Amino acid sequence: MWEKLCQILDKGDLIQDARFRTNPDRVRNKGELRGIIEGALARKPTEEWVELLNAGGIAAGPIYTVEQVFRTSRCGISRCSWRSIIRGREGSRPSAFR
């Protein structure tokens, strides 16, 4: 999977980089690797990366803030329903949580 990720990110040079060759190497150098990966990911929007990663066999999806969850229609739960859950009112859970 490491090789696929490097190719998708257009960072094929990392595959043979001694700092990142094995998983223990990547863990040992995680701070540096994180910066490289974040820099590569900054080149395209999240939606494009999700599509490329999934097409390459790497499971990926966006991570939403609470505000984004409320704004997206993907969750299928209204703001009122979430308010009820947060307040802890019994019987107020949406059907998805019953």
Secondary structure as UniProt FT lines:
FT   HELIX           2..8
FT   TURN            9..10
FT   HELIX           12..16
FT   TURN            18..20
FT   HELIX           23..28
FT   HELIX           30..41
FT   TURN            42..43
FT   HELIX           46..55
FT   TURN            56..57
FT   HELIX           66..71
FT   HELIX           79..87
FT   TURN            90..91
FT   HELIX           95..97
//
